[in-house]
């Protein structure tokens, strides 16, 4: 049986992830974690979540070392999407919407996917800019907000430090007609998508269906 290691947390909780893929689950990856993992034989490493600002992020060289050893490394949703966009030419596999956005340059910063989370429960405490942008753009496409309002909302979201970035905080700090804002809130509540979670699910389904068949 193949040994599969998955680093996940706020994007998709391990208890949900296990329903999709049987694997060894670890909290968001930190620098040095990959080097520890590859001390023992491992077939597949999946990077979904990783630490960003408060601790050193997973280094490119440790992923490259795993790839050179023949380990399949798959990434998406968050830190995994960022590293996959940087290392896919060396063999790392990227999956999902966010990975594609990093690849085409639509998003560039780790701030786009960073969220605060409870280290014990792994529950997210803020909303990711990439999901916020995705949902506000969908609201614009549905005619709920104008192009100017979309741009204003995105500026407001970007101005908030990522651990404090939430929809409610954005609503409080933006300057939009109250009736339009109420329609936007309802749209997000009813039809909002957590794109990081969706991508995390895609990553695990890819591993299950394509690499473990």
N, C-alpha and C positions, 0 to 999 in steps of 0.2 A: 504494500500500500504506500502511495506517495505521501511524503511529508509536506504539508502545506502550512505556511505561517501567514497570518493576516494581522496587520496593524490597523485597528479601527477604533472609533470612539464616538465623538459627537456627530459624525456624518451618518453612521449606522451603528447602533448599539450591538455588541457581540451577541446578545441573546436573540436579536432579530436576525443577525447575519447567519447564525448557526442553522436557522430554518432553511437557508438557501445552500450553504456550503459547510460541510463538516471539515473543520480545520483546527489548528492551534491558534487561539486568539490572544493578541497582546494589545495593550493600550497604545495610543499614538506614538509613532516611532520617534526616537531621539538619536542624537549622534552616538555612534558606537553600537547601537542595537543590532544592526545588520552584521557587523563583525562578530558579535557574540553568537548570533544565530548560525552563521556558517562554520562555526567550529565543529558542529555536528552535521552529518549529511542532511541536506534539505533539497527538495525538488522545486518548489514554487514559493516565492515570497510575494505577498500582495501588500502594497502600500496604499492605504486609503487616507488615514489621518496621520499627522505628524505635528510635533511642536514647532513653533515658529520663533517667537520673539523672546519669551522668558527663559528659554534654554536653547543650546545650540541645535540647529536642525540637522537632520540626517545628511551626511556628506555624500557628494557625488562619487568620491573615490571608493567608498565602501559598497555602493551599489554596483559600480564598475567591477570591483573585485568579485562580487557574487556572480555577475554575468560571465566573467572570464572563467569561473569555476563550473560553468554550465547550468547555473540556477536560472530558471525562468523568473523574471521579476516583472510584475504587472502593477500598474498604477492608475488611479483615477480619483475623481471626486474632490480631492483637496491637495494635500502635500503630494500625494501619489500622482495627480494630474500634472502638477508643476514639474516634478522630477522626470516624469515620463516625457514631457515635451522637450526637456533638455537632453535626455539620454536615449531617445528612441533610435537615433542613428547608430547607437552602440548595442542595441538589442532589447532595451526595455520596452515593454508593450504598454501603450496608452489606450484607455477606453473611456468613452463618454463625451458628453457635451463640453464639460469644463476643459478636459484635455484638448479638445479641438480648438477651443477658444484661446488657450495658451499657444497652441501651434500656429494659429493664424494671426496672432498678435492682438486680438481683440481685448484680451486681458494680459497683464504683464507682471503685476505685483502679487506677492504672497498675501497682501492685505485684502485682495479680492475674495480669498477663501478662508481667511483667518476668523476664528470665533473664540470667545472665552467659553470654557467648559469646567464643570465640577470634576476634579481629578478622582473623586471617589465613585461617583455615579456615572461619569462620562457624559452627563446630560449637557447640551449646549445652553449657554447663558446669554448668548447674543445671536443675531442673525447675520449670515454671510452676505457680503456685498454682491457676490455673484448671483445669489438667489433673489436678492432684493431687486437688482437690475433686471433680471429675467422676468420677474413678476410685474414690475412697473412697465416694462416694455410690452408685455402681454396686455396690460390695462390700456396702454396707448393704442395697441392694435385693435382692441375692442371698442375704441372710441370713448373710453371713460375719462381719459385725461388727454390734453393737447400735447403737441411736441414740446412747447415751451414749459408746460407743467412737468412733463417727463424729465426734461433737462434740469429743471429746478429741484425736483425730488432727488435726482441722482447726485447733484452737487451737495444737497443737504446730507445725504447718506455718506458721501465721501468725507465730509467735514467732521464726522463723528468718529472718535477713536474706536477701533474695532471691538474692544471688550464691552463698550457701551452702546454699540450699534444695534438697535432694534427697530422694528416697524413703529412701535408706539413713540419712541424717541424722535424718529423722523417726522411723524405726524405732528408732534408738538413743535418741532423747530421749523417746519416748512410754512410758507405763506401762500396757502391755496384756499380758494373759495370753499367755505364749510360744507356746502351741499355736494360739491365735487369730491371733497375729501371723504365725506361719508360714503359716497358710492364706491370710491376707491377702497376704503376699509372693508366694505362688504364683499367686493370682488376678491380681495386678498384672502379674507376669511373663508369664502366659499370655494375659490378656485386657485388659490395660491399653491405653488409647487416648491418643495424643497429640492432644488436641483442637485445639491450635493448628495442627498439621500438617494435620489433616483440614480445618479451615476454610480454610487457605491453598490447599489443592487446590480446594475449592469456589469460592473467589474466582477462581482462574485458569480453571476450567471455565466459570464464568459469563461472563467476558470473552470466552473463545473461542467459546462457543455462542450468546451473546446479543448481544454488541456487535460481533463480527467476522464474523458470518454474511454 
